[in-house]
Amino acid sequence: MYLFATQDGTPHSTSGFNSAWKRLKNRVGLSDIHFHDIRAKALTDAKRIAGSDYAQVLGNHASLETTEIYIKTREVNTVRPLF
């Protein structure tokens, strides 16, 4: 079983995956997005929900500093509107 497979269940080739990713970006109107951004988002969410140590383990990073590279520029504080 493959995470990213063709319709018949076989794995995508590199060029096939890149073509599918490009079509998806065009369909949703996001040109400045990279597949690796999904990993950064997952680590950012993991840190927010379960802490830095969990995000580090999830990212399989030897050091917390490496994990912080992924999440430091993507953290957003959510606030409640005043009214």
LINDA-V961816 format. One record per residue. SS is DSSP state (h for helix, s for strand, l for the rest). OMEGA is omega in degrees with one decimal (* if undefined). Layout:
# LINDA-V961816
SS OMEGA
SS OMEGA
This chain:
# LINDA-V961816
l -178.1
l 178.3
l 178.6
l -175.3
s 174.0
l -178.6
l 179.1
l 174.6
l 178.1
l -179.0
s 174.6
l 167.1
l 178.2
h -179.2
h 177.3
h 177.8
h -180.0
h 177.5
h 179.0
h 179.3
h 179.3
h 178.4
h 178.9
h 178.7
h 179.3
h -178.4
h -178.2
h 175.6
l 178.3
l -178.3
l -175.9
l 177.1
l -177.1
l -178.7
l -178.7
h 177.4
h 178.5
h 178.2
h 179.8
h 178.4
h 179.4
h 179.9
h 176.9
h 178.1
h 179.6
h 178.9
h -178.5
h -175.3
h -170.6
h 176.2
l -175.8
h -178.7
h 178.9
h 179.4
h 178.8
h 179.1
h 179.8
h 179.6
h -178.5
l 179.9
l 178.3
l -178.2
l 177.3
h 179.2
h 178.0
h 178.6
h -179.1
h 177.0
h -179.2
h -168.6
h -171.3
l -177.5
l -175.6
l -179.6
l 178.6
l 176.2
l 178.3
l -179.8
l 177.5
l 178.4
l 179.5
l -178.3
l *
